[in-house]
Structure formats: structure tokens, C-alpha cells
């Protein structure tokens, strides 16, 4: 493993910071100063794991909403 990658993986960004960065990424809105801070402080492995968890929660919420709408009869014919 090369030195820059080792340095990136050794970062100790907080869980709150990581989840906040991933949430902003889902919305697609981020200031450049916040982005630069995240790039320098967050562990990329944590960001990937948080992104996968966030995507799973998002898909699960969509499935629940669709099932609720179908069960309520609103979408029926």
C-alpha cells in the first residue's frame, strides 16, 4: 500500500462527520470549504461504508412507502 493511501485510511474522522458528509452527498449540495475539510479529515473506508448503509436505508424507505401506498388502495384501480 502506498503512503498517501495509508495516510487516508489512518484518518480518524468522527461518525457524525462521516454521516453528515454522506447525507450532503445524497442531496448533492456541498460547499467547497466543507468538501475540502471532509477530504482531509474523513477516512475513505468509513465514507464508503456509510454510503452503502445510507443507500440501503433509502431503498428500504422507498420500498416501505410503495408498499404502504399499494396497501392503502390509493394506487389501485
Phi and psi restraints in degrees (range 20) as a CNS / XPLOR table:
assign (resid 1 and name C) (resid 2 and name N)
       (resid 2 and name CA) (resid 2 and name C) 1.0 -80.5 20.0 2
assign (resid 2 and name N) (resid 2 and name CA)
       (resid 2 and name C) (resid 3 and name N) 1.0 164.0 20.0 2
assign (resid 2 and name C) (resid 3 and name N)
       (resid 3 and name CA) (resid 3 and name C) 1.0 -61.0 20.0 2
assign (resid 3 and name N) (resid 3 and name CA)
       (resid 3 and name C) (resid 4 and name N) 1.0 -46.1 20.0 2
assign (resid 3 and name C) (resid 4 and name N)
       (resid 4 and name CA) (resid 4 and name C) 1.0 -61.6 20.0 2
assign (resid 4 and name N) (resid 4 and name CA)
       (resid 4 and name C) (resid 5 and name N) 1.0 -36.6 20.0 2
assign (resid 4 and name C) (resid 5 and name N)
       (resid 5 and name CA) (resid 5 and name C) 1.0 -69.1 20.0 2
assign (resid 5 and name N) (resid 5 and name CA)
       (resid 5 and name C) (resid 6 and name N) 1.0 -40.7 20.0 2
assign (resid 5 and name C) (resid 6 and name N)
       (resid 6 and name CA) (resid 6 and name C) 1.0 -61.7 20.0 2
assign (resid 6 and name N) (resid 6 and name CA)
       (resid 6 and name C) (resid 7 and name N) 1.0 -41.3 20.0 2
assign (resid 6 and name C) (resid 7 and name N)
       (resid 7 and name CA) (resid 7 and name C) 1.0 -63.4 20.0 2
assign (resid 7 and name N) (resid 7 and name CA)
       (resid 7 and name C) (resid 8 and name N) 1.0 -41.1 20.0 2
assign (resid 7 and name C) (resid 8 and name N)
       (resid 8 and name CA) (resid 8 and name C) 1.0 -65.6 20.0 2
assign (resid 8 and name N) (resid 8 and name CA)
       (resid 8 and name C) (resid 9 and name N) 1.0 -42.3 20.0 2
assign (resid 8 and name C) (resid 9 and name N)
       (resid 9 and name CA) (resid 9 and name C) 1.0 -72.0 20.0 2
assign (resid 9 and name N) (resid 9 and name CA)
       (resid 9 and name C) (resid 10 and name N) 1.0 -24.1 20.0 2
assign (resid 9 and name C) (resid 10 and name N)
       (resid 10 and name CA) (resid 10 and name C) 1.0 -81.7 20.0 2
assign (resid 10 and name N) (resid 10 and name CA)
       (resid 10 and name C) (resid 11 and name N) 1.0 -6.8 20.0 2
assign (resid 10 and name C) (resid 11 and name N)
       (resid 11 and name CA) (resid 11 and name C) 1.0 -62.5 20.0 2
assign (resid 11 and name N) (resid 11 and name CA)
       (resid 11 and name C) (resid 12 and name N) 1.0 150.3 20.0 2
assign (resid 11 and name C) (resid 12 and name N)
       (resid 12 and name CA) (resid 12 and name C) 1.0 -121.9 20.0 2
assign (resid 12 and name N) (resid 12 and name CA)
       (resid 12 and name C) (resid 13 and name N) 1.0 56.2 20.0 2
assign (resid 12 and name C) (resid 13 and name N)
       (resid 13 and name CA) (resid 13 and name C) 1.0 -67.3 20.0 2
assign (resid 13 and name N) (resid 13 and name CA)
       (resid 13 and name C) (resid 14 and name N) 1.0 149.3 20.0 2
assign (resid 13 and name C) (resid 14 and name N)
       (resid 14 and name CA) (resid 14 and name C) 1.0 -74.5 20.0 2
assign (resid 14 and name N) (resid 14 and name CA)
       (resid 14 and name C) (resid 15 and name N) 1.0 159.9 20.0 2
assign (resid 14 and name C) (resid 15 and name N)
       (resid 15 and name CA) (resid 15 and name C) 1.0 -62.1 20.0 2
assign (resid 15 and name N) (resid 15 and name CA)
       (resid 15 and name C) (resid 16 and name N) 1.0 -39.7 20.0 2
assign (resid 15 and name C) (resid 16 and name N)
       (resid 16 and name CA) (resid 16 and name C) 1.0 -62.0 20.0 2
assign (resid 16 and name N) (resid 16 and name CA)
       (resid 16 and name C) (resid 17 and name N) 1.0 -45.2 20.0 2
assign (resid 16 and name C) (resid 17 and name N)
       (resid 17 and name CA) (resid 17 and name C) 1.0 -60.9 20.0 2
assign (resid 17 and name N) (resid 17 and name CA)
       (resid 17 and name C) (resid 18 and name N) 1.0 -44.0 20.0 2
assign (resid 17 and name C) (resid 18 and name N)
       (resid 18 and name CA) (resid 18 and name C) 1.0 -64.0 20.0 2
assign (resid 18 and name N) (resid 18 and name CA)
       (resid 18 and name C) (resid 19 and name N) 1.0 -47.2 20.0 2
assign (resid 18 and name C) (resid 19 and name N)
       (resid 19 and name CA) (resid 19 and name C) 1.0 -64.5 20.0 2
assign (resid 19 and name N) (resid 19 and name CA)
       (resid 19 and name C) (resid 20 and name N) 1.0 -37.5 20.0 2
assign (resid 19 and name C) (resid 20 and name N)
       (resid 20 and name CA) (resid 20 and name C) 1.0 -64.3 20.0 2
assign (resid 20 and name N) (resid 20 and name CA)
       (resid 20 and name C) (resid 21 and name N) 1.0 -43.6 20.0 2
assign (resid 20 and name C) (resid 21 and name N)
       (resid 21 and name CA) (resid 21 and name C) 1.0 -63.8 20.0 2
assign (resid 21 and name N) (resid 21 and name CA)
       (resid 21 and name C) (resid 22 and name N) 1.0 -41.3 20.0 2
assign (resid 21 and name C) (resid 22 and name N)
       (resid 22 and name CA) (resid 22 and name C) 1.0 -67.6 20.0 2
assign (resid 22 and name N) (resid 22 and name CA)
       (resid 22 and name C) (resid 23 and name N) 1.0 -40.2 20.0 2
assign (resid 22 and name C) (resid 23 and name N)
       (resid 23 and name CA) (resid 23 and name C) 1.0 -61.9 20.0 2
assign (resid 23 and name N) (resid 23 and name CA)
       (resid 23 and name C) (resid 24 and name N) 1.0 -44.4 20.0 2
assign (resid 23 and name C) (resid 24 and name N)
       (resid 24 and name CA) (resid 24 and name C) 1.0 -62.7 20.0 2
assign (resid 24 and name N) (resid 24 and name CA)
       (resid 24 and name C) (resid 25 and name N) 1.0 -36.5 20.0 2
assign (resid 24 and name C) (resid 25 and name N)
       (resid 25 and name CA) (resid 25 and name C) 1.0 -65.9 20.0 2
assign (resid 25 and name N) (resid 25 and name CA)
       (resid 25 and name C) (resid 26 and name N) 1.0 -36.5 20.0 2
assign (resid 25 and name C) (resid 26 and name N)
       (resid 26 and name CA) (resid 26 and name C) 1.0 -63.4 20.0 2
assign (resid 26 and name N) (resid 26 and name CA)
       (resid 26 and name C) (resid 27 and name N) 1.0 -36.8 20.0 2
assign (resid 26 and name C) (resid 27 and name N)
       (resid 27 and name CA) (resid 27 and name C) 1.0 -78.6 20.0 2
assign (resid 27 and name N) (resid 27 and name CA)
       (resid 27 and name C) (resid 28 and name N) 1.0 -20.4 20.0 2
assign (resid 27 and name C) (resid 28 and name N)
       (resid 28 and name CA) (resid 28 and name C) 1.0 77.8 20.0 2
assign (resid 28 and name N) (resid 28 and name CA)
       (resid 28 and name C) (resid 29 and name N) 1.0 20.2 20.0 2
assign (resid 28 and name C) (resid 29 and name N)
       (resid 29 and name CA) (resid 29 and name C) 1.0 -123.7 20.0 2
assign (resid 29 and name N) (resid 29 and name CA)
       (resid 29 and name C) (resid 30 and name N) 1.0 125.1 20.0 2
assign (resid 29 and name C) (resid 30 and name N)
       (resid 30 and name CA) (resid 30 and name C) 1.0 -159.9 20.0 2
assign (resid 30 and name N) (resid 30 and name CA)
       (resid 30 and name C) (resid 31 and name N) 1.0 134.7 20.0 2
assign (resid 30 and name C) (resid 31 and name N)
       (resid 31 and name CA) (resid 31 and name C) 1.0 -74.9 20.0 2
assign (resid 31 and name N) (resid 31 and name CA)
       (resid 31 and name C) (resid 32 and name N) 1.0 150.1 20.0 2
assign (resid 31 and name C) (resid 32 and name N)
       (resid 32 and name CA) (resid 32 and name C) 1.0 -65.5 20.0 2
assign (resid 32 and name N) (resid 32 and name CA)
       (resid 32 and name C) (resid 33 and name N) 1.0 -33.3 20.0 2
assign (resid 32 and name C) (resid 33 and name N)
       (resid 33 and name CA) (resid 33 and name C) 1.0 -66.3 20.0 2
assign (resid 33 and name N) (resid 33 and name CA)
       (resid 33 and name C) (resid 34 and name N) 1.0 -40.2 20.0 2
assign (resid 33 and name C) (resid 34 and name N)
       (resid 34 and name CA) (resid 34 and name C) 1.0 -66.7 20.0 2
assign (resid 34 and name N) (resid 34 and name CA)
       (resid 34 and name C) (resid 35 and name N) 1.0 -38.8 20.0 2
assign (resid 34 and name C) (resid 35 and name N)
       (resid 35 and name CA) (resid 35 and name C) 1.0 -63.3 20.0 2
assign (resid 35 and name N) (resid 35 and name CA)
       (resid 35 and name C) (resid 36 and name N) 1.0 -46.5 20.0 2
assign (resid 35 and name C) (resid 36 and name N)
       (resid 36 and name CA) (resid 36 and name C) 1.0 -61.3 20.0 2
assign (resid 36 and name N) (resid 36 and name CA)
       (resid 36 and name C) (resid 37 and name N) 1.0 -41.0 20.0 2
assign (resid 36 and name C) (resid 37 and name N)
       (resid 37 and name CA) (resid 37 and name C) 1.0 -63.1 20.0 2
assign (resid 37 and name N) (resid 37 and name CA)
       (resid 37 and name C) (resid 38 and name N) 1.0 -43.5 20.0 2
assign (resid 37 and name C) (resid 38 and name N)
       (resid 38 and name CA) (resid 38 and name C) 1.0 -63.8 20.0 2
assign (resid 38 and name N) (resid 38 and name CA)
       (resid 38 and name C) (resid 39 and name N) 1.0 -42.5 20.0 2
assign (resid 38 and name C) (resid 39 and name N)
       (resid 39 and name CA) (resid 39 and name C) 1.0 -61.3 20.0 2
assign (resid 39 and name N) (resid 39 and name CA)
       (resid 39 and name C) (resid 40 and name N) 1.0 -35.7 20.0 2
assign (resid 39 and name C) (resid 40 and name N)
       (resid 40 and name CA) (resid 40 and name C) 1.0 -85.9 20.0 2
assign (resid 40 and name N) (resid 40 and name CA)
       (resid 40 and name C) (resid 41 and name N) 1.0 -19.0 20.0 2
assign (resid 40 and name C) (resid 41 and name N)
       (resid 41 and name CA) (resid 41 and name C) 1.0 -111.9 20.0 2
assign (resid 41 and name N) (resid 41 and name CA)
       (resid 41 and name C) (resid 42 and name N) 1.0 -30.3 20.0 2
assign (resid 41 and name C) (resid 42 and name N)
       (resid 42 and name CA) (resid 42 and name C) 1.0 -87.9 20.0 2
assign (resid 42 and name N) (resid 42 and name CA)
       (resid 42 and name C) (resid 43 and name N) 1.0 146.8 20.0 2
assign (resid 42 and name C) (resid 43 and name N)
       (resid 43 and name CA) (resid 43 and name C) 1.0 -80.5 20.0 2
assign (resid 43 and name N) (resid 43 and name CA)
       (resid 43 and name C) (resid 44 and name N) 1.0 123.5 20.0 2
assign (resid 43 and name C) (resid 44 and name N)
       (resid 44 and name CA) (resid 44 and name C) 1.0 -60.9 20.0 2
assign (resid 44 and name N) (resid 44 and name CA)
       (resid 44 and name C) (resid 45 and name N) 1.0 -31.4 20.0 2
assign (resid 44 and name C) (resid 45 and name N)
       (resid 45 and name CA) (resid 45 and name C) 1.0 -65.6 20.0 2
assign (resid 45 and name N) (resid 45 and name CA)
       (resid 45 and name C) (resid 46 and name N) 1.0 -41.8 20.0 2
assign (resid 45 and name C) (resid 46 and name N)
       (resid 46 and name CA) (resid 46 and name C) 1.0 -63.9 20.0 2
assign (resid 46 and name N) (resid 46 and name CA)
       (resid 46 and name C) (resid 47 and name N) 1.0 -38.6 20.0 2
assign (resid 46 and name C) (resid 47 and name N)
       (resid 47 and name CA) (resid 47 and name C) 1.0 -65.0 20.0 2
assign (resid 47 and name N) (resid 47 and name CA)
       (resid 47 and name C) (resid 48 and name N) 1.0 -41.9 20.0 2
assign (resid 47 and name C) (resid 48 and name N)
       (resid 48 and name CA) (resid 48 and name C) 1.0 -64.5 20.0 2
assign (resid 48 and name N) (resid 48 and name CA)
       (resid 48 and name C) (resid 49 and name N) 1.0 -45.5 20.0 2
assign (resid 48 and name C) (resid 49 and name N)
       (resid 49 and name CA) (resid 49 and name C) 1.0 -62.5 20.0 2
assign (resid 49 and name N) (resid 49 and name CA)
       (resid 49 and name C) (resid 50 and name N) 1.0 -44.4 20.0 2
assign (resid 49 and name C) (resid 50 and name N)
       (resid 50 and name CA) (resid 50 and name C) 1.0 -64.0 20.0 2
assign (resid 50 and name N) (resid 50 and name CA)
       (resid 50 and name C) (resid 51 and name N) 1.0 -37.1 20.0 2
assign (resid 50 and name C) (resid 51 and name N)
       (resid 51 and name CA) (resid 51 and name C) 1.0 -65.2 20.0 2
assign (resid 51 and name N) (resid 51 and name CA)
       (resid 51 and name C) (resid 52 and name N) 1.0 -42.3 20.0 2
assign (resid 51 and name C) (resid 52 and name N)
       (resid 52 and name CA) (resid 52 and name C) 1.0 -65.2 20.0 2
assign (resid 52 and name N) (resid 52 and name CA)
       (resid 52 and name C) (resid 53 and name N) 1.0 -43.2 20.0 2
assign (resid 52 and name C) (resid 53 and name N)
       (resid 53 and name CA) (resid 53 and name C) 1.0 -64.1 20.0 2
assign (resid 53 and name N) (resid 53 and name CA)
       (resid 53 and name C) (resid 54 and name N) 1.0 -43.5 20.0 2
assign (resid 53 and name C) (resid 54 and name N)
       (resid 54 and name CA) (resid 54 and name C) 1.0 -60.9 20.0 2
assign (resid 54 and name N) (resid 54 and name CA)
       (resid 54 and name C) (resid 55 and name N) 1.0 -41.5 20.0 2
assign (resid 54 and name C) (resid 55 and name N)
       (resid 55 and name CA) (resid 55 and name C) 1.0 -65.4 20.0 2
assign (resid 55 and name N) (resid 55 and name CA)
       (resid 55 and name C) (resid 56 and name N) 1.0 -40.4 20.0 2
assign (resid 55 and name C) (resid 56 and name N)
       (resid 56 and name CA) (resid 56 and name C) 1.0 -64.2 20.0 2
assign (resid 56 and name N) (resid 56 and name CA)
       (resid 56 and name C) (resid 57 and name N) 1.0 -42.7 20.0 2
assign (resid 56 and name C) (resid 57 and name N)
       (resid 57 and name CA) (resid 57 and name C) 1.0 -63.5 20.0 2
assign (resid 57 and name N) (resid 57 and name CA)
       (resid 57 and name C) (resid 58 and name N) 1.0 -41.6 20.0 2
assign (resid 57 and name C) (resid 58 and name N)
       (resid 58 and name CA) (resid 58 and name C) 1.0 -62.9 20.0 2
assign (resid 58 and name N) (resid 58 and name CA)
       (resid 58 and name C) (resid 59 and name N) 1.0 -46.7 20.0 2
assign (resid 58 and name C) (resid 59 and name N)
       (resid 59 and name CA) (resid 59 and name C) 1.0 -64.4 20.0 2
assign (resid 59 and name N) (resid 59 and name CA)
       (resid 59 and name C) (resid 60 and name N) 1.0 -42.3 20.0 2
assign (resid 59 and name C) (resid 60 and name N)
       (resid 60 and name CA) (resid 60 and name C) 1.0 -60.5 20.0 2
assign (resid 60 and name N) (resid 60 and name CA)
       (resid 60 and name C) (resid 61 and name N) 1.0 -41.5 20.0 2
assign (resid 60 and name C) (resid 61 and name N)
       (resid 61 and name CA) (resid 61 and name C) 1.0 -64.3 20.0 2
assign (resid 61 and name N) (resid 61 and name CA)
       (resid 61 and name C) (resid 62 and name N) 1.0 -40.7 20.0 2
assign (resid 61 and name C) (resid 62 and name N)
       (resid 62 and name CA) (resid 62 and name C) 1.0 -63.2 20.0 2
assign (resid 62 and name N) (resid 62 and name CA)
       (resid 62 and name C) (resid 63 and name N) 1.0 -42.3 20.0 2
assign (resid 62 and name C) (resid 63 and name N)
       (resid 63 and name CA) (resid 63 and name C) 1.0 -62.3 20.0 2
assign (resid 63 and name N) (resid 63 and name CA)
       (resid 63 and name C) (resid 64 and name N) 1.0 -43.7 20.0 2
assign (resid 63 and name C) (resid 64 and name N)
       (resid 64 and name CA) (resid 64 and name C) 1.0 -62.5 20.0 2
assign (resid 64 and name N) (resid 64 and name CA)
       (resid 64 and name C) (resid 65 and name N) 1.0 -42.8 20.0 2
assign (resid 64 and name C) (resid 65 and name N)
       (resid 65 and name CA) (resid 65 and name C) 1.0 -64.4 20.0 2
assign (resid 65 and name N) (resid 65 and name CA)
       (resid 65 and name C) (resid 66 and name N) 1.0 -44.5 20.0 2
assign (resid 65 and name C) (resid 66 and name N)
       (resid 66 and name CA) (resid 66 and name C) 1.0 -63.9 20.0 2
assign (resid 66 and name N) (resid 66 and name CA)
       (resid 66 and name C) (resid 67 and name N) 1.0 -44.7 20.0 2
assign (resid 66 and name C) (resid 67 and name N)
       (resid 67 and name CA) (resid 67 and name C) 1.0 -62.0 20.0 2
assign (resid 67 and name N) (resid 67 and name CA)
       (resid 67 and name C) (resid 68 and name N) 1.0 -39.1 20.0 2
assign (resid 67 and name C) (resid 68 and name N)
       (resid 68 and name CA) (resid 68 and name C) 1.0 -64.6 20.0 2
assign (resid 68 and name N) (resid 68 and name CA)
       (resid 68 and name C) (resid 69 and name N) 1.0 -42.6 20.0 2
assign (resid 68 and name C) (resid 69 and name N)
       (resid 69 and name CA) (resid 69 and name C) 1.0 -65.7 20.0 2
assign (resid 69 and name N) (resid 69 and name CA)
       (resid 69 and name C) (resid 70 and name N) 1.0 -42.0 20.0 2
assign (resid 69 and name C) (resid 70 and name N)
       (resid 70 and name CA) (resid 70 and name C) 1.0 -65.8 20.0 2
assign (resid 70 and name N) (resid 70 and name CA)
       (resid 70 and name C) (resid 71 and name N) 1.0 -42.8 20.0 2
assign (resid 70 and name C) (resid 71 and name N)
       (resid 71 and name CA) (resid 71 and name C) 1.0 -67.6 20.0 2
assign (resid 71 and name N) (resid 71 and name CA)
       (resid 71 and name C) (resid 72 and name N) 1.0 -28.7 20.0 2
assign (resid 71 and name C) (resid 72 and name N)
       (resid 72 and name CA) (resid 72 and name C) 1.0 -76.3 20.0 2
assign (resid 72 and name N) (resid 72 and name CA)
       (resid 72 and name C) (resid 73 and name N) 1.0 -14.9 20.0 2
assign (resid 72 and name C) (resid 73 and name N)
       (resid 73 and name CA) (resid 73 and name C) 1.0 88.4 20.0 2
assign (resid 73 and name N) (resid 73 and name CA)
       (resid 73 and name C) (resid 74 and name N) 1.0 -2.1 20.0 2
assign (resid 73 and name C) (resid 74 and name N)
       (resid 74 and name CA) (resid 74 and name C) 1.0 -65.0 20.0 2
assign (resid 74 and name N) (resid 74 and name CA)
       (resid 74 and name C) (resid 75 and name N) 1.0 -39.4 20.0 2
assign (resid 74 and name C) (resid 75 and name N)
       (resid 75 and name CA) (resid 75 and name C) 1.0 -86.5 20.0 2
assign (resid 75 and name N) (resid 75 and name CA)
       (resid 75 and name C) (resid 76 and name N) 1.0 -6.1 20.0 2
assign (resid 75 and name C) (resid 76 and name N)
       (resid 76 and name CA) (resid 76 and name C) 1.0 -74.2 20.0 2
assign (resid 76 and name N) (resid 76 and name CA)
       (resid 76 and name C) (resid 77 and name N) 1.0 179.8 20.0 2
